[in-house]
Amino acid sequence: MTHPSRLILSALALCCATSVFAQTAAQPGDPNAPKTRAQVRQEFLMWRAAGYDPDDWLNYPDNAIAASRIVAQQQARGNTTQH
């Protein structure tokens, strides 16, 4: 291989590697970013601490909405610790 073709292939490989890493990096606070199992579990525990009961199907929409608002307020204040 000649020197210019090595340079072109190296640049192409660098561009491909950069685009792969750029696509996998999720923005902090992006609600559409995929979550880990631990993040989903932590969020569920926050909802439970805020009063959501998944077994209370009679009051389902109301208790889910109320817990969602409480969790959102806690996250806005930066208070996401568990008790």
Buried (B, 14 or more C-beta within 10 A) or exposed (E): EEEEEEEEEEEEEEEEEEEEEEEEEEEEEEEEEEEEEEEEEBBEEBBEBBEBEEEEEEEEEEBBEBBEEBBEEBEEEEEEEEE
